Structure formats: structure tokens, C-alpha cells
Amino acid sequence: MHLCIVGSGASGWLVANQLKEQDYITKVTIIGSPKIPHIGVGESTTLSLPKAHSKFNAELGQFIRESHAAVKYGVYYQNWSKNDWIHFFKSNIPFKKSKPELSARKYIQLLGNKPQDVFIHNLYGKQIWKEVVGKNNVFPENRRISEADEEYPHTFHFDAGRYINYLKKQAFKSSKVEFIEETVENVNFTESKYIQSLNLTNNIDIIADYYVNTTGQKLNSKNIFNEQYDSLEHVLLTNKAVVYPLEYTNKREQFHPYTVAKTMKNGWRWITPTWERIGTGYTFSNNHISEDEAVNEFLEDIGDKTLQPNIVDFTPRVNKQTFRINSCSIGMANGFLEPLDAPGLALTNSVTTKLEKLLEIYSKDISTSTLHELKNNELYIEGLNISNNTVKKSYNFWVIFILNQYKTCYRLDTPFWVDHKNIQWKNWDLAVRDLNAYCDMHYNDYDVMMLAQTIASRDIQYYTPMPKHITPLNFPLEETLPKTQHHLDWIESFHKL
């Protein structure tokens, strides 16, 4: 099967690296336009990144050195509630060590009864809060009880431009991969959104078996793939970001292994350390503040009015149909929400996993069947429908989670925060009305734990089937502190190799 990927940002190269490893893929053509610069904003990731890297045997040291990566244990939410807290990556180890043994589902139920005067990190994530966040900036040596369970799961921040170059180098290790630096001028469709070929500049035509659109929002604004989107602007109100990389002034203190998400008057500011710089930006709504006002607020918070940051636009939206007859869209071409808690590459990897499974089952049909035969292949059409529904579910969860951060925030001092608090969206209502029932509908209890921990961290009780007197205090989670070293020392050890 010949796979053609249009778009040479991080999403495009991630797809190429994961799919090139499959036996049914015989050729991968990546097309990147020299006219379109990469945005380079997405420097923070989730646990899906190490899983994606494992699919193409990425070597940790090389990734850290070449991407200027730093560790991320979670997101430190600053001034979203009475108490700051870290939304950390979950481990199954504390549950298995509890007496009696708990499940994530059970703990979701317990958190609904958390006493409002009890700090969330006195119950869960004690050592992450004390050691990693508490000025120590340590990297705990991970203890495993299985290949899937680490005591302190982590992912990474990295320099986006360097990461793209790293992924390119990994892709070119395979003789299957070809890169064409040209611009796609036209996508030739037949009926049913079936792609026959692509027309590129310099009279180049590409004919493949399957096409992946990873062009992002900027190039995709021409909509050569005829994508149709559902707007989320009425649910997620931010639509711009002021961005600027900062130099370290005290690297040992500032090289913290987590993202900072700090509330601002009309949005929030992220702080993501990488090896050579601190990535930072202010995500805001231009319906509540002008660009000039946002820049001034951002520079005031940094403490340097001489900087000249850039403005990045984005549109909260999601594709109506991710998978078509012989194509799909991945990354920002498929939709973008906003940067809070870094859903971008997580959704890229989620859709890529669905694509991988779909092609594994139907690669022979796609590469040998006519359009008529594919349209009438009931199993394949059912596979497309299942994949589309699963992707919609993933995007829907992330919108619920991001909106939940805003709706449970205690700030009401500007119209931005009041407007977000007053957003009415039935999907969020259904999820938070009964998280136990939402667990039944959702495929992953640990995702629902994200909602539960956020609500509990804001000292809000929610509905639970547990009797009121049964709380997390009745089921303490034991956490051990393994051998540690400073985060800077751990990362530096890879650069010395």
C-alpha cells in the first residue's frame, strides 16, 4: 500500500514514523509546502507521546538531545482555585497498594465526597506535590509493577522545530519514505469523496492508495480536501495566543518538570521549560481583550516590556468526518480545541492509532478494490463509521475536560471568566451530573479521573453513589518516594553522552 501524507509538521512526521513500521505499507510519500512555516507552539505533550515513540523504537537519549526535551509530570494549575495543585499523570500503583485494593472507578466515586477543607494532595499525589513541585524539581527513579505501570508516569516538553527535525531523521531510516517539498494545488475527487490523485506545483502528480491530510489550520484554510467542521467557538472561548521563548536566568530553579498553567485576566499563560529555553505564551479571547492589551498583560507578567512576541490564531473546531473512503485528516487539519492540558498531539496519536488499525484490517481492500467495490464493502464502511464515532468521542471528552477547567475555576473578576462559567453545553452537563455513569459510557476510567480530580481539587463535591460518610480519607493511598535526582541533572546526563 502506498500512503501519501500531505503536511510536514509534527503530526505528519509522527504518522509517517508509526505507519512506516507496518508490513502492509510499501511506500510513504510526505508532501511539505515550502510556503507554509511551522507554527511551533505545541511544546507540551501527554502520555500518548511515549506510546507513539515506542511504535518506531525511538531511542530516549537521542530524542531528548535532538528535541531539547524536558520531563513533564503534569500541569501545575496556578490561581484556578483557592489552592494551587498539579494535575499529574496517574499510576495504578497507589491503588494496588491501598488496603483494601482500589480501582480508579472506586476512587472517582470516593473523590465526590472529598471534604471541602481537605487539600487534594493530602489524599492523592502527595509525593509529586511535595518533591516534584515543592521547589525540589526532582526526577524520581521509576518503580514498575508491570510494563504498563510506573509509579511516577511522565512525558515531555520539547522544542517543536527541533522535534520535527528529529522525526524527519527517524523517518528517513526507512527506505519506504520519500519527502517531496512542493505545494498541493488540487485534490482530485470523484464521487463519495474518493481521492484519485493530487496535483502539485511543477507539474507533479501523485497517485496513492490512501491519503492523510495533516496540513494544519493555516494551509488547510484553503480547504483543498473539502473538510467540513463543527465550530466549538460557542463552547471554548479562546482563539489567539501571544507567544515568546524566554532565556533562563536561574536554570536549576526554572527547569521544572511540569507545565505551569497560570490564570490571566482573559485566559491563561503556559510555561514549558525545554533544554535551552522556556516556552511561554498567553492564550486569550480577542472577543474580550484586544491583541495589544493581551501583549501588554503578557509582558507585564513576564516583567520585560521590551520583548516583541508573536500572535498565533486558532479556531476551536472539529472535523465532521475524520475518515473517508480513502483518506483521513489528522492533527490540526482534523480539528483544534485550545492548548490547555496539551490535547493536540494526544489527539494526533489517538487518530493515528485508529488509522493504523483500519489499514491493518483493510489494506488489501483499499489498494486493490475499485471505488464501487469499496463503497459496497459493508465491513469496510462499518469500520469507517466505528473509527469516526471513536474519534468524535475522543474529541468530545477533551472539550468536556477543558471546559470543566474553566467552569470550575473560582475566578469571576472579568467578563471572560464569567462568560466561560455561564457556557451551557449538554455534553459537559451529562458528564459531570454523574461521573459514575459517564465512566460506563467512556472507554477509559483514567480519563474520567481527570474530570474527577479537577472538580475535587476545586473543593467541589459532586454526585456519587457512595454514602456521604465514605470519603477518600477512609481509603488512604500510600505513595513511596524512590531514589531521586534533580531534573536538570537527569536531562544533562543525556547531553553528556
C-alpha positions as CSV (number, residue, x, y, z in Angstrom):
1,M,0.0,0.0,0.0
2,H,1.2,3.5,-0.9
3,L,0.4,6.0,1.8
4,C,0.6,9.8,0.9
5,I,0.8,12.3,3.8
6,V,0.2,16.0,3.0
7,G,1.8,18.2,5.6
8,S,5.2,18.0,7.1
9,G,4.6,19.3,10.7
10,A,4.9,17.2,13.8
11,S,1.6,15.4,13.1
12,G,2.7,14.4,9.5
13,W,6.0,13.0,10.6
14,L,4.5,11.2,13.6
15,V,2.0,9.5,11.3
16,A,4.8,8.6,8.8
17,N,7.1,7.1,11.6
18,Q,4.3,5.0,13.0
19,L,2.9,3.7,9.7
20,K,6.2,3.0,8.0
21,E,6.8,0.2,10.5
22,Q,3.7,-1.7,9.2
23,D,4.4,-4.6,6.8
24,Y,1.4,-3.7,4.7
25,I,2.8,-0.2,3.9
26,T,5.2,-0.4,1.0
27,K,5.7,3.3,0.4
28,V,5.2,6.6,2.3
29,T,5.2,9.9,0.4
30,I,5.3,13.0,2.6
31,I,4.5,16.3,0.9
32,G,5.5,19.5,2.6
33,S,5.0,23.0,1.3
34,P,8.0,25.4,1.4
35,K,5.5,28.3,1.6
36,I,4.0,27.3,4.9
37,P,6.1,27.8,8.1
38,H,5.5,25.6,11.1
39,I,3.7,27.3,14.0
40,G,5.9,25.7,16.6
41,V,3.6,26.4,19.6
42,G,2.9,22.8,20.7
43,E,5.7,22.1,23.1
44,S,3.8,20.1,25.7
45,T,2.5,16.6,25.5
46,T,0.6,13.8,27.2
47,L,1.4,10.1,28.0
48,S,0.4,9.3,24.4
49,L,3.8,10.6,23.2
50,P,6.0,7.8,24.8
51,K,3.5,5.3,23.5
52,A,3.7,6.7,20.0
53,H,7.5,6.7,20.1
54,S,7.6,3.0,21.2
55,K,5.9,2.1,17.9
56,F,9.0,3.1,15.9
57,N,11.6,2.2,18.5
58,A,12.6,5.8,19.3
59,E,15.8,5.9,21.4
60,L,15.2,8.0,24.5
61,G,18.6,9.7,24.6
62,Q,18.6,10.7,21.0
63,F,15.0,12.1,21.3
64,I,16.0,14.1,24.4
65,R,19.2,15.5,22.9
66,E,17.8,16.3,19.4
67,S,14.4,17.7,20.5
68,H,15.8,19.6,23.5
69,A,13.3,17.7,25.6
70,A,12.5,18.1,29.3
71,V,10.3,16.0,31.6
72,K,6.7,16.7,32.3
73,Y,4.8,15.0,35.2
74,G,1.7,17.0,34.7
75,V,0.2,20.5,34.7
76,Y,0.5,22.8,37.7
77,Y,-2.7,24.9,37.8
78,Q,-1.9,28.2,39.4
79,N,-4.6,30.5,40.6
80,W,-7.5,28.5,39.2
81,S,-8.8,27.7,42.7
82,K,-8.2,28.5,46.4
83,N,-5.3,26.0,46.5
84,D,-2.9,25.5,43.6
85,W,-2.5,21.9,42.6
86,I,-0.9,19.7,39.9
87,H,-2.9,17.6,37.5
88,F,-0.4,14.8,37.4
89,F,-0.3,11.6,35.3
90,K,-1.9,8.7,37.0
91,S,-0.3,5.5,38.2
92,N,-2.1,2.3,39.1
93,I,0.5,1.5,41.8
94,P,-1.1,3.6,44.7
95,F,-4.5,1.9,44.0
96,K,-2.9,-1.6,44.1
97,K,-1.1,-0.8,47.4
98,S,-4.2,0.5,49.1
99,K,-6.0,-1.6,51.8
100,P,-8.4,-2.7,50.6
101,E,-7.2,-2.6,47.0
102,L,-9.0,0.2,45.0
103,S,-9.8,0.7,41.3
104,A,-9.7,4.1,39.5
105,R,-13.5,3.8,39.3
106,K,-13.8,3.4,43.1
107,Y,-11.6,6.4,43.7
108,I,-13.7,8.6,41.3
109,Q,-16.6,7.7,43.5
110,L,-14.7,8.5,46.7
111,L,-13.5,11.9,45.4
112,G,-17.1,13.0,45.1
113,N,-17.3,13.1,48.9
114,K,-14.0,14.8,49.5
115,P,-14.4,17.2,52.5
116,Q,-14.1,20.7,51.2
117,D,-11.5,21.7,53.8
118,V,-9.1,18.8,52.8
119,F,-6.4,19.7,50.3
120,I,-6.4,17.3,47.3
121,H,-2.7,16.5,47.6
122,N,-3.2,15.3,51.2
123,L,-5.1,12.5,49.6
124,Y,-3.5,11.7,46.3
125,G,-0.3,12.7,44.6
126,K,1.4,13.6,47.9
127,Q,5.0,13.0,46.7
128,I,4.5,14.6,43.3
129,W,3.3,17.7,45.2
130,K,6.0,17.6,47.9
131,E,9.0,16.7,45.9
132,V,8.5,17.5,42.2
133,V,6.5,20.7,42.6
134,G,7.8,21.7,46.0
135,K,10.9,23.6,44.8
136,N,12.9,20.4,44.5
137,N,12.3,19.8,40.8
138,V,13.3,16.2,41.2
139,F,13.2,13.3,38.8
140,P,12.0,10.1,40.7
141,E,13.6,6.9,39.7
142,N,10.5,5.0,38.4
143,R,9.5,1.7,40.1
144,R,7.4,-0.7,37.9
145,I,5.0,-3.4,38.9
146,S,4.4,-4.2,35.2
147,E,5.4,-2.9,31.8
148,A,2.3,-0.8,31.8
149,D,2.6,0.6,35.4
150,E,5.1,3.2,36.5
151,E,4.9,4.8,39.9
152,Y,5.6,8.3,38.5
153,P,4.5,8.3,34.8
154,H,5.8,11.2,32.8
155,T,6.0,12.6,29.3
156,F,8.0,15.6,27.9
157,H,8.2,19.2,26.8
158,F,10.3,19.9,23.7
159,D,11.3,22.4,21.1
160,A,8.7,22.0,18.4
161,G,11.0,22.8,15.4
162,R,13.8,20.6,16.7
163,Y,11.3,17.8,17.3
164,I,10.1,17.9,13.7
165,N,13.7,17.6,12.5
166,Y,14.2,14.6,14.9
167,L,11.1,12.9,13.4
168,K,12.3,13.5,9.9
169,K,15.6,11.9,10.7
170,Q,13.8,8.9,12.2
171,A,11.5,8.6,9.1
172,F,14.4,8.6,6.7
173,K,15.9,5.5,8.3
174,S,13.3,3.6,6.3
175,S,13.7,3.2,2.5
176,K,9.9,3.3,2.2
177,V,9.8,7.1,3.0
178,E,10.1,9.8,0.3
179,F,9.8,13.5,1.0
180,I,8.6,16.0,-1.7
181,E,8.9,19.7,-0.9
182,E,6.1,21.1,-3.0
183,T,2.7,22.6,-2.6
184,V,-0.5,20.7,-3.3
185,E,-2.5,22.8,-5.7
186,N,-5.5,20.5,-6.2
187,V,-7.1,17.3,-4.8
188,N,-8.9,15.4,-7.5
189,F,-12.1,13.8,-6.1
190,T,-14.6,11.6,-7.7
191,E,-18.0,10.8,-6.1
192,S,-18.2,9.9,-2.4
193,K,-15.1,12.0,-1.6
194,Y,-12.8,9.4,-3.1
195,I,-9.4,10.8,-4.0
196,Q,-8.0,9.9,-7.4
197,S,-4.8,11.9,-7.3
198,L,-3.0,15.1,-6.2
199,N,-1.7,17.9,-8.4
200,L,1.4,19.6,-7.1
201,T,3.4,22.6,-8.2
202,N,5.9,22.0,-11.0
203,N,3.5,19.7,-12.8
204,I,3.9,16.8,-10.3
205,D,1.0,14.4,-9.9
206,I,0.8,11.9,-7.0
207,I,-1.3,8.8,-7.1
208,A,-1.5,6.7,-3.9
209,D,-3.8,4.2,-2.3
210,Y,-4.5,6.2,0.8
211,Y,-4.1,9.9,1.7
212,V,-3.7,11.6,5.1
213,N,-4.3,15.4,5.5
214,T,-2.1,16.8,8.2
215,T,-1.9,20.3,6.8
216,G,-2.8,22.2,10.0
217,Q,-5.1,25.2,10.1
218,K,-3.1,27.7,8.1
219,L,-2.6,25.7,4.9
220,N,-5.9,23.9,5.4
221,S,-7.7,27.3,5.3
222,K,-7.7,26.8,1.5
223,N,-9.6,23.6,2.3
224,I,-8.3,21.7,-0.7
225,F,-9.5,18.5,1.0
226,N,-13.1,19.8,1.3
227,E,-13.2,19.2,5.0
228,Q,-16.3,20.3,6.9
229,Y,-16.1,21.4,10.6
230,D,-18.3,21.7,13.6
231,S,-17.5,25.0,15.3
232,L,-16.7,24.9,19.0
233,E,-16.3,28.7,19.4
234,H,-19.5,28.8,21.5
235,V,-18.0,26.3,24.0
236,L,-14.3,27.2,24.1
237,L,-13.8,31.0,24.0
238,T,-10.1,31.4,23.5
239,N,-8.9,31.9,19.9
240,K,-5.5,33.5,20.0
241,A,-2.1,33.2,21.7
242,V,0.8,35.6,22.4
243,V,4.0,33.5,22.3
244,Y,7.6,34.2,23.1
245,P,10.6,32.0,24.2
246,L,12.5,33.2,27.2
247,E,16.1,32.7,28.3
248,Y,16.9,31.0,31.6
249,T,18.0,33.3,34.4
250,N,18.3,30.5,37.1
251,K,18.1,27.3,35.2
252,R,18.3,25.0,38.2
253,E,15.2,26.7,39.7
254,Q,13.3,27.3,36.4
255,F,13.9,23.9,34.8
256,H,10.8,22.4,36.5
257,P,9.5,19.1,35.2
258,Y,5.9,20.2,34.7
259,T,3.8,22.7,32.7
260,V,2.6,25.8,34.5
261,A,-0.9,26.9,33.6
262,K,-1.5,30.3,35.2
263,T,-4.7,32.2,35.0
264,M,-4.7,35.7,33.4
265,K,-7.4,38.3,33.1
266,N,-8.8,37.0,29.8
267,G,-7.3,33.5,29.5
268,W,-4.2,31.7,30.9
269,R,-0.5,31.6,30.4
270,W,1.6,28.4,29.9
271,I,5.2,28.0,31.0
272,T,7.0,24.9,29.5
273,P,10.8,24.6,30.1
274,T,12.9,22.9,27.4
275,W,16.6,22.3,27.3
276,E,17.7,25.7,26.0
277,R,14.7,28.0,26.6
278,I,11.4,28.4,28.4
279,G,8.5,28.2,26.1
280,T,5.7,30.5,27.2
281,G,2.6,32.1,25.9
282,Y,-0.8,33.7,26.8
283,T,-3.9,32.0,25.4
284,F,-6.7,34.6,25.3
285,S,-10.0,35.6,23.6
286,N,-10.0,38.5,21.3
287,N,-13.7,38.9,22.0
288,H,-12.7,40.0,25.5
289,I,-9.4,41.8,25.0
290,S,-7.5,43.3,22.1
291,E,-4.2,41.9,20.8
292,D,-2.4,45.0,22.1
293,E,-3.9,44.6,25.5
294,A,-3.1,40.9,25.6
295,V,0.6,41.6,24.7
296,N,0.8,44.3,27.4
297,E,-0.7,41.9,30.0
298,F,1.7,39.1,28.9
299,L,4.8,41.3,29.0
300,E,3.8,42.7,32.4
301,D,3.5,39.2,33.8
302,I,6.9,38.3,32.4
303,G,8.4,41.6,33.7
304,D,10.0,42.8,30.4
305,K,8.2,45.3,28.2
306,T,11.0,45.3,25.6
307,L,10.1,41.9,24.2
308,Q,8.2,41.6,20.8
309,P,6.1,38.4,21.0
310,N,4.2,36.9,18.1
311,I,0.4,36.4,17.8
312,V,-0.9,33.0,16.7
313,D,-4.5,32.5,15.6
314,F,-6.5,29.3,16.1
315,T,-10.2,28.2,15.7
316,P,-11.8,25.8,18.1
317,R,-13.4,23.2,15.8
318,V,-13.6,19.5,15.0
319,N,-14.0,17.8,11.6
320,K,-17.4,16.4,10.9
321,Q,-15.9,13.3,9.2
322,T,-12.3,12.3,10.1
323,F,-12.2,9.1,8.0
324,R,-13.5,8.9,4.4
325,I,-13.3,6.3,1.7
326,N,-9.5,6.5,1.0
327,S,-8.4,9.4,3.2
328,C,-8.5,10.9,6.7
329,S,-7.4,14.1,8.5
330,I,-5.1,14.1,11.5
331,G,-3.8,16.9,13.7
332,M,-4.9,20.5,13.4
333,A,-6.4,19.6,9.9
334,N,-8.9,17.4,11.8
335,G,-9.6,20.0,14.5
336,F,-8.1,22.0,17.2
337,L,-9.5,22.9,20.7
338,E,-7.1,25.0,22.6
339,P,-3.7,24.4,24.3
340,L,-4.9,23.8,27.9
341,D,-3.5,20.4,29.1
342,A,-1.9,19.8,25.6
343,P,-4.6,17.8,23.7
344,G,-3.1,18.4,20.3
345,L,-0.6,15.6,19.9
346,A,-2.6,13.4,22.1
347,L,-5.5,13.6,19.6
348,T,-3.0,13.2,16.7
349,N,-1.8,9.9,18.3
350,S,-5.3,8.8,19.0
351,V,-6.5,9.2,15.4
352,T,-3.2,7.7,14.1
353,T,-3.9,4.6,16.2
354,K,-7.4,4.3,14.7
355,L,-5.9,4.7,11.2
356,E,-3.3,2.0,11.9
357,K,-6.0,-0.5,12.9
358,L,-8.2,0.4,10.0
359,L,-5.4,0.0,7.4
360,E,-4.2,-3.2,9.0
361,I,-7.6,-4.8,8.5
362,Y,-8.5,-3.3,5.1
363,S,-5.1,-2.5,3.5
364,K,-5.7,-5.2,0.8
365,D,-9.2,-4.0,0.0
366,I,-8.1,-0.3,-0.2
367,S,-5.2,-0.9,-2.5
368,T,-6.9,-3.5,-4.9
369,S,-10.6,-2.5,-4.9
370,T,-12.4,0.0,-7.1
371,L,-14.4,2.8,-5.6
372,H,-17.6,0.9,-6.3
373,E,-16.2,-2.2,-4.5
374,L,-15.1,-0.1,-1.5
375,K,-18.4,1.7,-1.3
376,N,-20.2,-1.7,-1.3
377,N,-17.8,-3.4,1.2
378,E,-20.1,-3.4,4.2
379,L,-17.4,-4.4,6.7
380,Y,-15.1,-1.6,5.5
381,I,-17.9,1.0,5.7
382,E,-18.7,-0.2,9.2
383,G,-15.0,0.1,10.1
384,L,-15.0,3.7,8.8
385,N,-18.2,4.5,10.9
386,I,-16.8,3.0,14.0
387,S,-13.5,4.9,13.6
388,N,-15.3,8.2,13.1
389,N,-17.5,7.6,16.1
390,T,-14.5,6.7,18.3
391,V,-12.6,9.9,17.2
392,K,-15.7,12.0,17.9
393,K,-15.8,10.5,21.4
394,S,-12.1,11.4,22.0
395,Y,-12.6,15.0,20.9
396,N,-15.8,15.2,22.9
397,F,-14.0,14.1,26.0
398,W,-11.2,16.7,25.6
399,V,-13.8,19.5,25.1
400,I,-15.6,18.4,28.3
401,F,-12.3,18.3,30.2
402,I,-11.1,21.8,29.0
403,L,-14.5,23.4,29.6
404,N,-14.6,21.8,33.0
405,Q,-11.3,23.6,34.0
406,Y,-13.0,26.9,33.1
407,K,-16.4,26.2,34.7
408,T,-14.9,25.1,38.0
409,C,-12.3,27.9,38.2
410,Y,-13.0,30.3,41.1
411,R,-12.3,33.5,39.1
412,L,-15.2,35.8,38.3
413,D,-13.3,39.1,38.1
414,T,-13.6,39.7,34.4
415,P,-16.3,39.1,31.7
416,F,-14.1,36.4,30.2
417,W,-14.3,34.2,33.3
418,V,-18.0,35.0,33.9
419,D,-18.8,34.1,30.2
420,H,-16.9,30.8,30.4
421,K,-18.6,30.0,33.7
422,N,-22.0,30.6,32.1
423,I,-21.4,28.4,29.0
424,Q,-24.2,25.9,28.5
425,W,-23.2,22.7,26.8
426,K,-25.2,19.5,27.2
427,N,-22.2,17.2,26.8
428,W,-20.5,18.7,29.9
429,D,-23.8,18.7,31.8
430,L,-24.2,15.0,31.1
431,A,-20.7,14.1,32.1
432,V,-20.4,16.0,35.4
433,R,-24.0,15.2,36.5
434,D,-23.0,11.6,37.2
435,L,-19.3,10.8,36.7
436,N,-20.0,7.2,37.6
437,A,-22.5,6.8,34.7
438,Y,-20.0,8.7,32.5
439,C,-17.4,6.0,33.3
440,D,-19.9,3.4,32.0
441,M,-20.1,5.3,28.7
442,H,-16.4,6.2,28.4
443,Y,-13.8,3.8,27.4
444,N,-11.2,4.8,30.0
445,D,-11.7,5.3,33.7
446,Y,-8.4,7.1,34.0
447,D,-9.7,9.8,31.6
448,V,-12.8,10.3,33.7
449,M,-10.4,10.5,36.7
450,M,-9.1,13.7,35.1
451,L,-12.5,15.3,35.5
452,A,-13.0,13.9,39.0
453,Q,-9.6,15.2,40.2
454,T,-10.2,18.6,38.7
455,I,-13.6,19.0,40.4
456,A,-12.3,17.7,43.7
457,S,-9.2,19.9,43.6
458,R,-11.5,22.9,43.4
459,D,-13.2,21.8,46.7
460,I,-16.4,21.0,44.9
461,Q,-18.4,17.9,45.8
462,Y,-20.2,16.0,43.1
463,Y,-22.8,13.3,42.9
464,T,-21.6,9.8,43.8
465,P,-23.3,6.6,44.8
466,M,-21.2,6.4,47.9
467,P,-22.8,7.3,51.3
468,K,-21.8,10.7,52.4
469,H,-19.7,9.4,55.3
470,I,-17.4,7.3,53.0
471,T,-14.7,9.6,51.7
472,P,-11.1,9.3,50.4
473,L,-10.0,9.7,54.0
474,N,-11.3,6.2,54.7
475,F,-9.0,4.8,51.9
476,P,-5.6,6.4,52.2
477,L,-3.3,5.9,49.1
478,E,0.2,5.1,50.1
479,E,3.0,6.6,48.0
480,T,6.7,5.8,48.3
481,L,9.5,8.2,47.3
482,P,12.1,6.3,45.3
483,K,15.6,7.4,44.7
484,T,15.6,10.9,43.1
485,Q,17.9,13.3,41.3
486,H,17.4,16.9,40.1
487,H,15.6,17.1,36.9
488,L,18.3,19.2,35.3
489,D,21.0,16.7,36.3
490,W,19.0,13.8,34.8
491,I,18.4,15.6,31.4
492,E,22.0,16.8,31.4
493,S,23.3,13.3,31.7
494,F,21.8,12.5,28.2
495,H,23.6,15.6,26.7
496,K,26.9,14.4,28.1
497,L,26.7,11.0,26.3
